[in-house]
Amino acid sequence: MRLDPLEQSRGRGDAPVTIVEFTDYQCPYCRRFQAQTWPLLERRYVATGKVRFIVRDLPLEFHSAARPAAEAAHCAGEQGRFWPMHDALLKTDTKLDDDSLAGEARALGLDMGHFRACVAAAKYASAIERNAAEAASLGVRGTPTFIVGSAVQGELDGERLSGALPYGDFAAVIDRLLGAGRGP
């Protein structure tokens, strides 16, 4: 899987382990991962420089609000607020209708004219579609799905983890990769 050094990511760009998550903002399992597993992964691996975490869109066809939410996250990213919007959209109680998306944008202090114009233009539709096509080419059909591995010269070679798995499942894979001489 090809990685883009400029895509939205958390953690060091040169971290020894990379995780790519294919996510859908309307997916209850993505929300469970975000609430239960992500805080532990972030604290132990991302904040310590051991993992780079990347999110790619996979709005499932039966989730009508997922694609507009992905657009909203990317449009917030134009104003340097991708991750706060991403996190807000994945809270268990967040609604994903137009009013709620605008409310989250206002709460983040975004320029609302710019945000609304970006969302209305579907400016990131092709990027979202590219992410979904890449997921399909990898055989990924559900969310959340993760590819966990080592990036070499912009290519991620890793193993797939599917579903809102507990922290221990991720830690076992990451620790094995770190212990295999692929990192500090």
Secondary structure, 3 states (H helix, E strand, C coil): CECCCCCCEECCCCCCEEEEEEECCCCHHHHHHHHHHHHHHHHHHHCCCCEEEEEEECCCCCCCCHHHHHHHHHHHHCCCCHHHHHHHHCCCCCCCCHHHHHHHHHHCCCCHHHHHHHHHCCCCHHHHHHHHHHHHHCCCCCCCEEEEEEEECCEEEEEEEECCCCHHHHHHHHHHHHHHHHCC
